[in-house]
């Protein structure tokens, strides 16, 4: 039987997270502090994405999920949204060759139908070209919201019930967890948010149930390997108990040694 990759069952401590989830916050403020258009900040933020990918590849992280554009971001000023879409297109055209070469699998989660046809075609092509890669599973959350994610999973289960394929009493956490996004990779071990805000902002609400949270005042375009190492070091020092006691976790470690 295949293991449940989203299980929250305790395991031996791992100093390097298998899956890192990131809210890349602060691009606009970075530009405003320099009296530049917000679009300049988003371009600077794209460079920080490469820093993060490089860091995760070097340390053997299995999965990296980046919150690029939320469901709520569609309400931003039209010129900023337009600049973001243009940047998105440019990044897809420029970066996919390198990601493919380095063994990075790329995919997108979110309400893809809200994007234009051209961007959706670029997304499909990036996913197709990198589908067989295994060095790092890079997921871009775009037009994504955690509530939407749970709602679409519930809707899929409701459709199965209506079709007679499933009985309501059969629905449990594991079944719902199998329908949310990222069900095929381990749940995030470490969540990082730049920009100073200390909230998860409708990002991976289901998946972050037992994730270790780490926040920094640093704005996303300022991200460097030193900051990422600080986050990883903080993660390594935390005791992940998953509802058990520290003594129980220690006993499991001793029995497995």
N, C-alpha and C positions, 0 to 999 in steps of 0.2 A: 504494500500500500504506500502510495506517495505521501511524504510528510506534508502537514498543513503549514504552509509557509507563513500564514498570518496568525499562527497560534501564539498566545501570550504565555505559554508554559515556560517556567524558568529554565535556564540552561547555565552552563558554566560561564563566568565572566569573560567577555571578549574585549580586549583593549582597543581594537579598531572596530568602529561600527560597520555593520554589513550594509546598512542603508542610511543615507543622510538626506534629509528633506530641508529645503532652504526657502525662506522668504527673502527675496532680494530687494530690500527697501532702502530708499534714500537717493535714488537717481535724480529726481527733480530738485530736492533740497541741495544736493551737491552742486548742481548747475546754478541754482538761485544764489547760493553763497558766493559764486564767482561772477554773478551778474550776467549769466549766459542763458540762452533759451533752454527750457526743460529737455528738449530733444537732444541737446548736447550731453546732458546727464545720462540719458538712456544709451547713447552711443558709448560713453565711458563705462557704463554698466555692462555692456556686452563684452568688454575686455576682461572684466572681473569674472564673467562666466568661464572664460578659458582658464583663468587662474584656479578656479574651483575644480574644474574638470581635471586639469593636470594634477592637482593635489590628490584627488581621489584615485586617479589611476596609479600614481606613485605609491600609494599606501594600501592598495588592494581592496578598496571599497567596491562592493558588488553593485550597488544601485545608488543613483543620485537623482532626486526629484526636485526640480526648480519651479517655483511659482512665478511665472512670467507675466500673466495677465489674468486678473480675476473677473468673475461675472460682473462685479460691480464697477470695474474699470471702464466698461462701455459708457458709463455716465460722465467720464472726464471730458474736458473741452475737445471739440471736434478736431482741432489742429493737432493736439497732442496724440489723440488716438490715431490720426492719420500718420503722424510721424512714427509711432510705434509699429504700425502695420508695415510701413516702408522699411523700417529697421529689421523687422521680423523677416521680411522677404530677402533682404540683403544678406542677413546672417545665414539663412537657409542655403542660399546660393553659394556663399563663401565657405562655410564651415563643414558642409556635409562630406566633401572629399577627404578632409583631414580626419574627421571623426570615423569615417569608414576605414581609413588606413590604420587607425589606432585601435580598431576593434571595438568601437563604441556603438552600442545599439541605441537608436533614437526612436522615441515614440511620443505621441501627444495625447493628453487626456483633457476632456472638457467638452463644451458644446461647440463642436467643430462647425456645425452648420451655420453659425453666426458669422463665420469668416467668409470672405469672397472666394469665388471659384479658383482664382489663381493661387491664393495662399493655400487653400485646401489641397490643390494639386501638388504644390511643393511639399506639404506635410506628407502626403501619401508617398511621394517619391523618396523622401528621406527615410521613411519607415521601411519601404521596400528594399532600398539599397543596403540598409544596415541590419536587416532582420536576423541575419545569421551570426552577428557579432556577440561576443560573450565577455569581453574584458570589463565592460561597465555598461549597466543598463541605465541610460539617461532618459528620464521622463520630463517633458516640458508640460506643465499645467497651464493651459491657455484657454481663456474663456471658461475657467473652472471655478466651481464653488463647492465646498464640502456638503452643504445642504442639498444642492442639486445632485451630487454624487449619491447620497443616501436615498434621495427621492427616486432617482432613476433605478436604483437597485430594488427598492420596494415595489416600484411599478412593474419591473420584470417578474418579480415573484407573484404579484397580483395577476398578471397575465397568465402565468402558469396555473394558478388556482382556477381562474375563469375558464381555462381550456381543459380542466380536469387532469392536468399532469401532476398536480401537487395538492395535498390537503393542507388547510391552514394550520392545523396542529403540528405539521411536520416542520414548519418554519422555525429555525433557531438562529443563534448568532452566527454559527459557522456558515449556514446557508446564505444569510444576508451578506456576510463578509466575502463570500465567493462571488457576489455580484457587483461589489463596489470596484472602483478603479484600483489598479495595482494589486489585485488579488493573487497574481502569479509571482510576486516578489516578496521577500521578507518585509514585515511591517517596519517602518522607520525606527532606528535605534536612537538617532540623534537629530534634533530639529535645531536649526540655526536661523536666527532672524537678525539682520542688520538694521540700522536706522534708529534704534533707541526705543521703539515701541515694544511693550511686553504683552503681546496677545498673538493668537494664531490666525485671526482674521479670516475665518471661514475656509481654512486650508486643511484638507485631509482630516476632517473632524472624526471620522470613524477610525482611520488608520493610526492616529496619534495617541490612542488611548493610553499606552504605556511608554511612550517615547520620552527620552530625556530632553528637556528644553534648555536652550542656551541663547542668551541675548547679548548684543553688543551695541554701543552707541555709534560705532563706526558706520559710515554710510557705504552703501554697496560698492560704488566705484573705487573706494579706498581699500577694498578687500585685498589682503595679501596672504602668503603662506604662513606668516607668523600668527596672524589672527586665527586662521583655520587650525593651526596646531594648538593654540590655546583652547579652542573648542574641543578638539579631540582629547587633549590632556584632561580637561574638566570631565568629559564623558568617562574616561578611563578610571577616574577616581570615584565614580558614583556606584553605589550598591543597588543593583536592579533586583527588586524583591518580588515583583508581580503579585503582590498581595500576601506573600509569605513573610516570615520573620527572618531577620538576619541569621539567626542560629540554624534555621532550616536550610537556607542557601549555603551556609558554611558546611553543613553536614553533607549536602549533595556534592559539594566540591571534594570533600574528603573521600566519599564513597566512589567517586569517579577517578580519583587519583591512582 
